[in-house]
Amino acid sequence: MPENERKQPVVTAYLPTFLPSDMRHVYRQIVGVRRHQNMVIARKRQNPGAFPFPEEQILMVRRPLTRALRRIWFAQLKRQAIPLSAREVDEILDAVKQQKTDILHVYFGSVAAQLLPVLRKVSCPVIVSFHGADAGVDTQNQAYREALCEVFRLAGLVLGRSDSLLKRLQELGCETAKLRINPTGIPMDAFSFQQRCVPPGDGNWNFLQVCRLVEKKGLPTALRAFTEVSRVHSSAQFHIAGDGPMRLELETLAGELGILDSVHFHGFINQEQLMQLAGESHIFFHPSQMGADGNREGIPNAMLEAMATGLPVVATRHGGIPEAVKDGESGFLVDEGDIQGLAEAALNLMADSSLYRRCAQGARDVVESHFAAGSAIDILEDCYEEVLAARSRSEDLGIQA
């Protein structure tokens, strides 16, 4: 058969919901593959306008009618993840077979732990992607750690978004030989470099943070650091794009700090609005920290997107952030919770236009050289081909994979 007529291997992505608004990076991966046919299995469909996908390539598995009762029993009374029912397991296995799946790609580690009854029976190779929280939250729970160890054993490859995350997965029990880097892919043409005028003629320095409003994003640290900056630059403004459970707490804190008039909570915004906000901003804050529940970062997508536009970053030495931000090259790093250090780094950038421009160009260069979408997709598809080749070798040797 001619090369161009060969059937592309089918990669089926499994996600409980396709897709929440903050999962654009996952969408880019799924639709970006070129050497494989992409399919999806999900239980719930969200945001089809923002994340279009051919209906014939997505299969929805039904939620059991008793799910509400099971949620009360497992989630509220027993305080554990709701296990799949026997019917759900059968439906997912049927969907995998119906889509003629060659590789099952499960997003994320916590989802794979719930999906174990399927992973034990599925006949195709499995790849599991970890993104950060799934390697931190609940890992003190012995049952979850044991489930992850079984996920590691059953998976052909285990992917992580940063070197620091791969090290964490190794600590949790994953064989080093199975671990592969799975960098975030940023479409460079969608985030063009913007040469900002610094210092701004009107004195209105704009700070930006884009994230869910949760503990690990370090927003109280950002607000307190911005308070210190505003003592020097009274016209400075802080824009926070995103929403989450901490919003009321953060608004209250901004009021207590006396900066509420200078802090703007935009909520979730679309890509066009985000690009406009990034273009009007001068410095990107991202002082991430380890959450009390173990939640941690990989490499934040919003940070990489901002860097692609030429926004210097002031962030913390947390998770995979140091793999993208280098002191004096693409921004500055401080220790977690270091309010004064964060403020001083920002003030240094604001005081030195040549340093600012060097970090702005450096931010763009880092993303272009290490996180561009095309090369990230190539790395992912190389992983797909690796597990298929391993399966083929096992079959040739008569070994059950």
C-alpha positions, 0 to 999 in steps of 0.5 A: 500500500502506498505510504500516503494511503496507509491508515493512520493509527487511532489515538483516543483521548479519554477525559471525563469532560470535553472540555472545561474552559481552562483546558485549551492546552489539552485541546491543542494537543488533541487536535494538533496531531498530524501522524495519527487520527484523533478520537475522543471518549467523554462523559460530558461535552462543554464549550463546543464553540470554543473547542470545536471537534467533529461529532463523528470523532467523539463518543459520549458514555452515559452517566448512570441514573444512580450517580447522584446517590453514588456521589452522596455515598462515596464522595460525601460519606466515604470521602473517596472518588466515585468508582465506575459502575460495571455498566460504565466500564463496559461502555467505555471498553465498547467505545474504545473498540468501536473507535478502533483505538490503537492507543488510549491516551488518558488525561490525567493521573487522577482520572486514570486512577478512577479508570483502572477497571478499564485499564486492566481490561483494555487491549490497546497500549495506554498512555497517561498524562500528568499535569501537576495537581494529579501528582500532588493532591491526595498523594498522602492518601494511601489508596490513591498512591496504590492506585497510581502505582497500578496506573504506572504499571499498566501504562506503556508511557507516563507523560509529565509537562516538566522535568520537576513533575517527572521527578515527582512521578518517579518519587511516587513509584513510576519507573524512570524508563516509562517517563517522558517529557510532554511539553505544553505547545504554544501556537506562536502565530497566535501569540505574536511578539509585542514591543511595549513602550517602557516606561509607559508615557502615562505612568500606568504600569500594568501587571497581569496574572492569568489563572484559576483563583486557587491557593497554588497560584499565590495570589495573596502574595501577588497582591501584597507585592503589588501593594509595595510596587504601588507605593512607588508607582501610584498609577500602576494597575493589577489585572487578574484574569480568571475565576475560582473559589478564592475570588471573594477572599482576594477582593476582601484582601485587596480592600484591606490593603487599600489597593482595590481601586487599582486591582481589576478582577476580570473573571474568565475571558476569551482568547481575544480578550486575553490577547488584548489584556496581555498587549496592554500589560507590562509585567506578568506575575505568577508567584506559585506555591505549594498548596496545603493539599499538595497541589503544584504546578507543571509549567503554567500555560498562561505564563508561557502564552504571556511570555510568547507576547514578550511579557517578562515574568516575575515568578517563584521557584516552584514546580516547572517554572524555573524551566522556562524563566531564567533570572535576568534573561526572561524574567526573575524568580524568587522563593515561594511567598517572598513578597518583598523579593517579588516587589523588588524584582518588578521594581528593578524591571520597571527602573531599567528599560534595557533590562526590561527589553532584554527579558521581554525578548528572552521570554519570547525566545524561550517559548519559541525554542522550547515550547512551540506547538509544532515541536511539542506535537512532534514529541507527543507523536514520537511517544505514540509511535514508541508505545506502538513499536513496543506493542509490536515487538511484544506481539512478535515475541508472543508476549502479552502486553 
